[in-house]
Amino acid sequence: MPNHTKGAGPANPAKNPPFEEALQKLEAVVEAMEADDLPLETLLARYEEGAKLVKICQEKLAEAELKIQQLEKTAAGELKLKPLVLTEE
């Protein structure tokens, strides 16, 4: 049976690129928008693309922050993830 999800693996990273790649793309979008020579339709498309990239970057940073908060040292000095305990403030 042929695999119809051939593009599923590579398509997912393109949809949700690594943080560094998303940040680079975002910087390129900002530079293009600051050039002041783009038509309105292009500016709107770039804005939408930038907003998506900002969301990806924020999600990746939130994930990293959560993992850092969950790290604890064992008696041997090794770092391991501890269970997340949600506290109400």
N, C-alpha and C positions, 0 to 999 in steps of 0.2 A: 504494500500500500504506500503510495507516495506521501511524502511529508508536506502538507499544505501550509505549515507554519514555519517554512524555511526562513522567512524574514523576521520571525518573532524575536529571535535572540538579538540580532543587530539593530532591529527597529526600536527595541526597548531602550538601549542606551542613547539612541538619537532622540527619543522622546524625553528621556530623563538623563541627560549627560552628567558626567562627574562634575563636582563642584568647580574645579579649575577650568574645565572647558566651558561651563555655563558662564563663569565670571569673565572669561576672555571674550565670549560672544556678546555678553552684555556691554563690555567696554567698547567693542566694535560698533554696537548699535548706538551707544551714546555719542561716539565720535562722529558717526554718520549723521546723526540728528543735529549735532552742533555745527555741521558744515553749512547750514542755512541755505543750501541750494537744492533741497528736495521738494517735490510737489507735496501738497497736503495729503494725498492718498498714501504716498510712500511714508510720510511721517507718521501717519496713523498706524500703518502696518508695522513700522519699526517700534512704535510705542507699545503695541500689543505684544510683539515679540519680546521686547524688553521687560514688560510686566510678567510674562511667563517665566523668563529667565530669573528675574528677581525672586519669584515664588520658589523656583527650584533651589536657588542659592539659600534662601531662608530655611527651607525644609532640610537641606543637607546640614546647615549649621546647627539647627535645632536637634537633629539626630546625633551629631557629634557631641553637642553639649550634654545631651541626655546620657550618652555612653560615658563621658568623662565623669559626670555626677555619680554614676553607678559603680565606678571603679573603687575598689578597696584593696588595701594591702593585706596579704595573709601573714601569718606568723613568720613564714620563711622570707618575707619581703617581696613576694610575687604579687603582681596586680591581677585581680580577677573581677568580673562583673558581679555585683551584688543585686539582689532583687529590688525592683523599684518600689518604694513605699511612698504613696501619695499622702501628703499632709495638708490639712486645711489651714489656711492662714486667717 
